[in-house]
């Protein structure tokens, strides 16, 4: 009789293997905006668009370095953190270690905030917000 719950849990674990991999796309749309608008947005050194814009950001690869550039304003550099996705909890709760590994390898177990808006400071130079103790600018959380 003890075997039945074990086999039931094993079957459930195999069915839900890789929850985040099944539920999440390899990329997540993130909305970027600045005040004033029209700044170039670069992610990890690759120019992706001009604010306001929505950019597909690859979930795999961890934190992303986001740069905003606009003539007459300081260049803003921000570290956009990759956080664990709620779908990953399904693997943890039911003991789906195989699914946890699959989600980790696929990179779909993480995600980013839904939007990021910053106010650009007039002038020249660089405002590097990656320094310790600085919080990221206004954002909407969620993966």
Buried (B, 14 or more C-beta within 10 A) or exposed (E): EEEEEEEEEEEEBEEBBBBBBBBBEEBBEBBBBBEEEEBBBBBBEEEBBBBBBBBEBBBBEEBBEBBBBBEEBBBBBBBBBBBBBEBBEBBEEBEBEBBBBBBBEBBBBBBBBBBBBBEBEEEEEEBBBEEEEEEBBEBEEEB
